[in-house]
């Protein structure tokens, strides 16, 4: 199985300037392109049609400055059905969901997912 090449590229300057750095984050793919994601509550995923979705485990304790660990990558189709793959167990603690809403169609979502997955 191909391991995703994604990595966090920080928060937008504008989000940091207004105190919302924790809500928005760039994730970079293998190409080096950055994609803007919004932090979303897990209980809202059924309402996020046509989004690219990442589920990550945030570092904790001594590793607080480490990189988040991706545990699920995929998309949500126009009917709210999730399509993707698990990359490991999804713990209940420190898990965050990130959604990208700027892909114009299924083809664009697939290209973003391929870039984030490094394939």
Buried (B, 14 or more C-beta within 10 A) or exposed (E): EEEBBBBBBBBBEEBEEEEBBEEBBBBBBBEEBBBBBBEBEEEEBEEBEBBBBBBBBBBEEEEEEEEBBBBBBBBBBEEEEBEBEEBEEEEEEEBBBBBBEEBEEEEBBBBBBBBBBEE
